[in-house]
Amino acid sequence: MGASRPVYLDNHSTTRVDPRVVDAMNPYWAEEYGNAASRQHEYGWRAEAAIVRAREQVASLVGASAEEVVFTSGATESINLALKGIAETSAGQGRHVITAATEHRAVLDTARRLEQYGFRVTVVPVDGSGLVDPDQVESAMIPGTILVSVMLANNEIGTIGPIEELAARCRRKKVLLHSDAVQAAGKIPVNVQTLGVDLLSLSAHKMHGPKGVGALVVRKSGAPVRLAAQLDGGGHERGMRSGTLNVPAIVGFGAAAEIALREGAEDASRMSRLRGILVDGILDRIDEVIVNGHPVQRLPNNANLTFPGASADAVMMEMRDIAVSSGSACSSAVPEPSHVLKAIGRSVEDARSSIRFGLGRFTTEEEIVYAVGRVAEAVSRVRARTRALV
Ligand SMILES: *Cc1c(COP(=O)(O)O)cnc(C)c1O
């Protein structure tokens, strides 16, 4: 493994496109290049047929019907469409939105934007394992609350949220519920009906599909959810998202969804076993390690570990052949420690000493065993150096 490429354990950031997905996409670049909205010729019909199929594949993965799937450029857009779209249509009923402290930036920053538009946002805290308390969400509801947005699975610590309980409370109070299911899809069963959500966001590239494509699932049964489009134009996606459909990417998303539905349980049990080897191996070799997130209500492919006394950046420099991620939001000029780790009670120091491991479909036991050794060496070396300095 030494001379080859780093071991990829950053599957919460993005995943390798499954070769079967690449095969499914291939004809749609230079052969089947029609515009799915072209109604007057064969090229358009064939592209449209491919979209119909992909829409069914994505819907099946989450127990939705095809008409409930709105294709977007990714989960960031899905989340923006859900929050802003609901805010726009429901502003007459109220201007209050509830979300949670550990949400992805796409949710938190969109909620901040809604504040600029005159909405009030309540951000509920989480407990030490990253769980929101449905009672606390319910107590935050006021007559003007229009939407709750809480993620299904967290992208940093893997905690799975109590979405079904939240949905029951939202229904009782006639508040809509959106859930960011990006990290959950393909890793745990996701069913919009069982969950009871009104809106659900998905992203292809987190489930071995291509980047730049996602979906917003918008409930149509019962009282259909009404949503204001945030992109106006040709009226694609039943008017909810104009713009020529990215046919190759959507075909790839569909193929990825079909594979995830068929093989997800098997992938999950393999990843869960490998995660066990990773975490146990590291705990065996290094002392004073904190395992972040919920012990059981968690994704099978996530491990987030705090190594007090060893800065994550320094550890990662010591093991460049292991591709992992520190919790910091690297998009800002000054890396801020992770808001998720802070929300579960880690100190700024400990948050900066935390590493996220994300396993994927293609992670092997050999890679995990190798990574355990490299992490142990790197943490020991950084700790020894840090102690020598003080
Ligand atoms: C990656 C991610 C997003 C954003 O998805 P994109 O398709 O990259 O825009 C949103 N939420 C979570 C939890 C994510 O992990």
The ligand as a Gaussian input file, in Angstrom:
#p B3LYP/6-31G(d) Opt

LIG

0 1
 C      -22.506000      16.556000       1.687000
 C      -23.683000      16.926000       2.510000
 C      -24.575000      17.915000       2.091000
 C      -24.381000      18.692000       0.817000
 O      -24.561000      17.872000      -0.301000
 P      -24.079000      18.344000      -1.769000
 O      -24.751000      17.402000      -2.697000
 O      -22.585000      18.180000      -1.769000
 O      -24.503000      19.741000      -1.958000
 C      -25.656000      18.192000       2.888000
 N      -25.857000      17.541000       4.039000
 C      -25.025000      16.579000       4.486000
 C      -25.306000      15.881000       5.765000
 C      -23.903000      16.246000       3.741000
 O      -23.068000      15.320000       4.193000

